[in-house]
């Protein structure tokens, strides 16, 4: 007969620990958000100033400009600035699109836009409408996402959102400023990736045997992923400078960014999410098979590993599609250029995405047996303990 009293006490203890962990995570999120800027000022190409504005009038785009700026014509729009030191003032600006392409016909009077001010060689500022203001739409989409996660996931969904917010805060407020400050990317990525793994899994799953097994499995697979990425990056001679403006950035000490180290850090950060998914699922499978099927030892490992094999196939394909989707515009550009397939695959931009996919997939393949072994061992140890 099951001990219902023990089950109730265990459930209450788990709920209490989850509430405490959620409160600690929320406090940690607040601390990270309120951290002072960790990065020192950088030198290099002057940073453009961008502010929120609204188009109030369209002007004749063919008015000649005696100064020769803007392609020889005067600005073709008047914009009301909605923020910044010139808030409330109207300025004349050139209508452009993202990346500087001419896209003036799509802008409407009354539309909210991004106004960019760039210093000219004559000492003045050139104002351009560089993009649309999309934050309201993004906010509504984000709200829909939060509501959907909470409605479907309940309390666990809310904890997952807290873990997501903490992850974003750590990346934006700690990882990126430290990289800009010249701290070696690989050690920073290892430490923060491990911290994110522990926080995310513990917050969503609680501190259980399964979650500890998932954390250890993720850490081991992540270490293997970093090692493989470092070896392949060195052998392949990746520089990570293709089309990157970061090559011109100077750090406070006058040196440039470690672009190769930054690439390796990106590999590790990108691998965490998929590895977390695989290891948590695998540890949960071991726990459920042990609890409800009574399996132990080799039988438990074999059954859980069979589940993991199916997960490997699905996740590897998911990983490839994610990277292929992100690189699709680049692949289309190469296809239009008519380059031979071998040269397209050999190019650094495409090769990096191939390495991401293959190294990440190898990490997933390693995570399944590693996590299964750890979870089975922990389950057996718990059973053997009087």
N, C-alpha and C positions, 0 to 999 in steps of 0.2 A: 504493500500500500504506500502511495506517495505521502510524504510528510507535508501536508498542506500548510501547517504552521510555519515550517521552515521556508516553504516557497513564498509565503506572504512576507515573512521577515526579509528574505532576500530581495523581493521586489521593492519593498519600502526602502531598503538600504540603497538599492540601485537608483531609485528615484531621487533620494536625498543627495547622493553623490552627483547625479546629473544636474540637479538644480545648483549645487555648489559650483560645479565646473562651469556651468553657463554663466553664473554671476562673476566668477573669476575671469572668464573669457571676455565678458562685456567690459569689465574694468580694464583689462589689458588692452582691448580695442580703444577705449577712451584714452589710455596713456599713449598708445602709438599715434593716434590722431593728433594729440596735443604736443607731441615731441617738437622741439625746435628744429629748424632746418639743419640737417646733418652735413649738407654739402657746402663747401666754400665757393665763393664766386669764381667763375671760370672766365678765361680770356679767349680770344679768337674772333671769329666773325661776329659782328654786332648782332645782337638779338633784336628781331623785329617786335614791335608792340602791336598787339591785337586787342580790340575792344568790341563790345556789343553795340550795334547801331540799327537804325531803321531808315530805309530809303524814303525820302520825302518828295523827290522830284527826279524825273529823267531829263537830261539836258541833251542838246544837239551834239552828237559825237564827232562832228566834222569841223568844229571850231579850231582853227590853227593856233598852235601854241608857239609864241616867239622864242621861248626858252629851249624848245626841242625835246622836252620831256614827254612821256606818254606816247611815243611814236610820232611826235609832232603835232598832237592834238590836245586840246584842253580836256579836263575830266568830263565824263558824260553822266554824272549823277550827283545829286545833293543828298547828304546823309546826316541824320540827327544822331549824335553820339549819346548812348544811354548809360554809359559807365566810364570810369577813368577820370583823370584830372580835367578833361574837357567836356565832361558830362553836361548835356543840355545845349551844347553848341552844335551848329551845323557846319559841315565841311564839304568841299567838293572832292569826289573820288572817282577813280577809274573803275569801271565794272569789269571784273575778271571772274574766273572760276578757280576751283582747286588746282594747284600746280601752276597757276599763272596763265592758263589758256583763256583766250577770248571767248566769253560766254554771256555777253551782255543781254542778249535777246530774251533770256529766260527769267530775268529779274523783274519784279513788279513794284510799283509804288506802294508803300505801306508794308513791304516785306522786311522782316528782321534779318540782319546779316552780320557778318564779321568784317570789321574794318581794320585793315593792316596799315601801319605807318612804318615806312622804311626811310632811313637816312640817305640822302643823296650826296654826291660829291660836292655839290654847291653849298652844303650845310643846311639845306631845308629838308622837309619831310614829304615823301610822296605817299598819298593816301589811296588805297585800293580796296574795293569790295572783293574780298578773296574767297568768301564762302557764305553759305546760308547758316542761320542760327537754328540748330536742331535740338538743343537741350530740352525744350518742352516735350517734343515727341519721344525723345529718349527717356525722359522722366515717366511719361505715361506707360511706355513699354516696360520699364523697370518695375513700376507699380503693379502692372498686370502679372509680371513674373513672380513678384513677391506674394501676391494674393494666391496665384495658382499653386506655388510651392507650399504655402501654409495650409490651403484647403485640402490638398491631396496628401501632403506629408505630415500634417498635424504638428505636434510638438517637436518631432524629429525634423520636420521640414524647417521649422523656425530655427532650430539649432544649426541646421545646415546653412541657412542664410547668415547666421552669426559667424560661422566658420568662414564662409565666403567673404564677408566683410572684413574679417580679421586678416585673411590672406591678402586681399587687395590692399589693405592698409600697410601691411608689412612690406609688400613689394614697392608701393608708391612712397612710403615715408621712411623706409630703412634701406631696402636693397638698392633702389635707383640712386638716392643721394650718396650712399657709400661708394657706388661705382663711379659716380661723377667726381667724388672726392679723391679717386685714385686708389682706393683699397683694392687689393688683388681680387678679381672676380670669383675665382674658383673657391677659395676658402669661405668667402661670404656666401656664395650660393650653397655650399655644402651645409653650413651652419643654419642658414635660414630655411633651406629646403627641409632639413630634418625637423626644425621647429614647426614649420607649417604642417608637416606630416603628423607630428604628435598632436598638435592642437586640433587639426581637422578631424582626425580619426577619433580622438578622445572625446571631442565635443559632440560628434554625431553618434558615436557608438557607446560612449562611456568607457571607464577603465575596467574592462573585463579581460578574461584570458584571450578571447578572440581578438579584441582590439589591440592588445599588447603583441600578439602574434602578427597581426597585420602591420603594426608599426615596425617591428623587427624585420619582417619580410620586405617591407617597402625600403627600409634603410639599406638592407643588403643588396636588393636589386638596383637601388639608386647608385650605390657605390660601384657596382659592376657597370652600369650605364655610363657613369662618369669616366671610368677607366677606359672603356671601349671608345667613347667619344674622344678622349684625349689622344689615344693611340691613332685612331683613324684621322683625326684632324691634323696631327703631326705628319703622318705618312702622306696624306693627300695634299699637304701644303696649303690648306685653307688660310686665307688672310682676313676674310669677312669685311673687305673694303669695297666690294663691288656695289656701286650706287649708294654708298653710305656716306652721309655728311659727317658722321662721327670721326672720320679720318682727319678732319680739319680741326677738331676740338682739342683745345689745350687745357690740361688740368692745372690746378693752382701751382704745382711745382714746375710748370713749364713743359712737362712730358705729355705725350698723347695717351689716349685710352688703349688698354690692352685688348685689342679687338678679337684676337684669338681666344683669350680668356673669357671675354664677354660672350663669344659664341658657345663655349663650353658651358658657361653658366646658364645660357638660354636653353641648351639641351637638357640640363638637369631640371630647371624650373618647369619646362614643358613636359617632362616625363612624370612629374609627381602625380598629376591628376589621374592619368591612366593607371599608374601603379597603385595608387590608393584604391581605385575601384576594384582592381584585380585582387589585391591582397585582402581587402575587407570581405569581399565575396567568398574568397577561398577559406579564410578563417571561419566565417559564418557557416560554410558548408561542413567543415570539420566538426564544429560545435553541434550542429543539428544532427548530423549522422551519429555522433557519439551519444547525444542525449536521447534521441528518439529511436534509433535503430540499434543502439547498444554495441556498436562496432568499436573495436580497439586495435591498436598495433597496426600490422601490415594490412589487414582488411580495411581498417579505417582510412589508411593512407591511399590504398588502391581506389576505394570508392570516391574519396574526395578528389583525387587526382583525375579521375574520369570526368568529374564535373569541370575541373579546371581546364581540361583539354578543349572542351566546347567553348569555354570562355576565351581561351587563347585565340581560337580561330576568329571569333566575332570581334574581339578587341583589336587584333592586328589589322583587320580590314577597316575597322573604324578609325584607327590611327592613320592609316594610309589615306583614307578619304578626307580626313581633317586636314592633313598637310597638302594633299592634292587640291582641295578646295581653296586653301589659302594661296596656293601658287598658281591657280588656274589662269589669272590674267597674264602672268609672266610666261606661262606655257603657250598661251595663245599668241603672245607677241613673238615668241621664237618661231612658232609654226608659220605665222604670216611672213616672217623674214626668210623662209625657205631654206633654213640651215639643215644640214644632214642630222639625222637623229643622234648619231654618235657624238657630234659636236655639241648638240643641245644638252645631252646627258653629261658630257664632260665639263660643261661650263660650271663655274663655281656656284652660281646662284641655284642651279638645279641640283648640283651634286650635294650641296648642303642639305637640301630638303630630302634627298635620297638617304643621306646619312642619318638625318633625324628619324626618318621612318624605320630604317633597319636597326639602328642602335636602340631606339625606343622599343621596337618589337622584340629584340633580344632581351631587353630588360623585363618585358612582360613574360617571355618564355621562362626566364630564370626565376621570376617572382612566384610563379605557380608552385613548382616543386619546393622551393625554399620556404615559402609561407606554409605549405602543407606539412612539411617536416616539423617546423617550429610549433604549429598548432597541435599536431598529433602528439608531439613530445610534451607540450604543456598540459594537454588533456590527460595523457597517461600519468603524468606526475601528480595531477590533481586527484586522479582516481586512486593512486597508490598511497596518497597521504592520508593517514588515519584521522 
